[in-house]
Amino acid sequence: MIHTDICIIGAGPVGLFAVFEAGLLKMRCHIVDVLPQIGGQLTEIYPKKPIYDIPGFPDILAQDLIKNLRQQIDPFQPTFTLGERVESLAKLEDESFILATSEGTQISCKIVVIAGGLGCFEPRKPPIPNLEKYESGKGIQYMITDPEKFRNKRIVIAGGGDSALDWTNFLADVTSELVLVHRNESFRGAPDSAEKVLELAKEGKIKLLLNSNVNKVHGENNLTSVSIEDKDKVETIYETDYFIPLFGLTPKLGPIADWNLNIDKNAIEVNTLDYSTNIKGIFAIGDINTYEGKLKLILCGFHEAALMAQSAFKIMNPNKKFTMKYTTVNGIETF
Amino acid sequence: MIHTDICIIGAGPVGLFAVFEAGLLKMRCHIVDVLPQIGGQLTEIYPKKPIYDIPGFPDILAQDLIKNLRQQIDPFQPTFTLGERVESLAKLEDESFILATSEGTQISCKIVVIAGGLGCFEPRKPPIPNLEKYESGKGIQYMITDPEKFRNKRIVIAGGGDSALDWTNFLADVTSELVLVHRNESFRGAPDSAEKVLELAKEGKIKLLLNSNVNKVHGENNLTSVSIEDKDKVETIYETDYFIPLFGLTPKLGPIADWNLNIDKNAIEVNTLDYSTNIKGIFAIGDINTYEGKLKLILCGFHEAALMAQSAFKIMNPNKKFTMKYTTVNGIETF
């Protein structure tokens, strides 16, 4: 059992900054995130993209903002459980909480701060019958985490966005056979990635099937082949070891949706006084919360984190008077 | 007459960042500040002090944060009236505003954003009779803007804080005679500045009077001498060209207090939905506003600026539908 003052769900920029604001008030934090690294969307989805609206940075790469925030909270010694999803929440009689993750990790805390961004990202699945049969290691996967797995294998990738193009370009040299299937004539992804894919097809290094769709999957236990239909409705069977549909990720609230929090359109309703939810001791900050006038901006989440920390402090220290000290005058005092 | 969409009163960090948020929504800004340079307190009072609680900066010198913000808003071409104090506000029949400054500059705008920080800083004056008689260029001044003015002059400085110490050290070589008067035995300012002052006194380069007070000022038209009382109540007259009491600055709301805004303890009451005041078209953001749970943090002002801009846009464009675009996806689009 991990013991902490505040358990923060979500290691994106707002969850990370919450450690700083809590730390100034002498509250310790533990962060849980389903992703294997900190940074949320910023490191997972757009690490190399510049952000222009973080105050004080004319521009900053998403991954650098996360690096800076990590350094900023370092004095407050946050601890992490990464690569695990928070599944359940129990409120005990003494008003403290116990959270449990997908891997069985348990965290005991006095305050829960949900900073889950847009939620857990789940892959968009194509409407093909029996896909589930080949999930969990039997030939179909929706994300690529270890490209080495595909060395000298036959794979079929479907999709026309950046992810499909980038992985096609990357895996062309790794696999023994690579088929890229895309339902349209042209790609949505970056033009230079698309160009590279067209070149690989011209050189015969990959097989490119445009205006086509995978519409069936076959195999007794493991996937062995897929059916691909072209624009003339002609179906061809391709033998393959893996089928990888890369149709993007879609955010879901996940298990949090079942915690009796007030939810409005996939977001948690909060009181703007302190970004508290309808359950005492649980706060929601950043993109995952909603209130009248809400803007889903990182800079708004920072403000929400600061106000949340004040209120969390009062819950944890009902009889303690708090005087705010400016860091500019006194610097940072850690534990 | 200057014409603009938004007139921002106050060129501190929050006023500056408001230009960015307004600019993203295609609204142009003009900034007025009583200080001769941008940055508010950050450049005026603590330019070289590190700030630790700006998200994404483990630490940043106050002056560097201002430099960065200036660069960040540059694409939106803000214009400035510096060194002038906004004195009056008139709301016209078409709901637009005309502001006038201490120097008679007029600004016509549709939206007024008050980002005045703690207000105008006014010098703390010692309780000496007839001080006013020698103000406005007749020998008494409370701030030093042009040290060259004192070259080969006799001056008396009073005070024991950083400002008194720093200016004493700086002016020792400039003036023909310098007397530093301090009511206590020890100084409040930085130890190394104090040490330097003590050394100058030992070397006979300045005259240091501790446990003493200036209690009278003399002169027919201009100041010619001051009376200084020591701890034994012995009064001595010192001839001087200037008397410079440096007892710090104290913030005042100034003329804004008379604009019929709802004021609570020297701060402007706002609606947290959009940080609007009780007068339609006037917003207050940053340290100058107040609401339940208000934290006087720069990072909170940034959030307030973002929400304010959304609401200002609706006032300026009542019939236009607005779709928020993330800068990360599309970059910054200027005018």
Interface residues (C-beta under 8 A of the other chain):
Chain A: P13 F17 F20 E21 L24 Y46 K49 P50 I51 Y52 D53 I54 P55 G56 F57 P58 I60 A62 L65 N68 L69 Q71 Q72 D74 T272 L273 D274 E292 G293 L295 K296 L297 L299 C300 F302 H303 E304 A306 L307 Q310 S311 M324 T327 T328 G331 I332
Chain B: P13 F17 F20 E21 L24 Y46 K49 P50 I51 Y52 D53 I54 P55 G56 F57 P58 I60 A62 L65 N68 L69 Q71 Q72 D74 T272 L273 D274 E292 G293 L295 K296 L297 L299 C300 F302 H303 E304 A306 L307 Q310 S311 M324 T327 T328 G331 I332
